């Protein structure tokens, strides 16, 4: 396998960085949940700001604004589902982040 990577410069750099590159001994797979929690937090903040721009908190207009976001805003349905499912993934990843 090493001979295959030595043939091209790009694959050699990839192999040296991702396969040979050392990491501290105290890393474990649980560190990945911390990274996932950070990514989910960034997604939550970005989608929350976007949704807050279109949401109306009036008692009579709240459902209509959610309907408007889902049906009329371009990719609004995707932003809503990213925000709602991102909250679940964030909660799940935070459960495993702390011992």
Secondary structure, 3 states (H helix, E strand, C coil): CHHHHHCCHHHHHHHHHHHHCCCCCCCCCCHHHHHHHHHHHHHHHHHHHHHHHHCCCCCCCHHHHHHHHHHCCCCHHHHHHHHHHHHHHHHHHHHHHCC
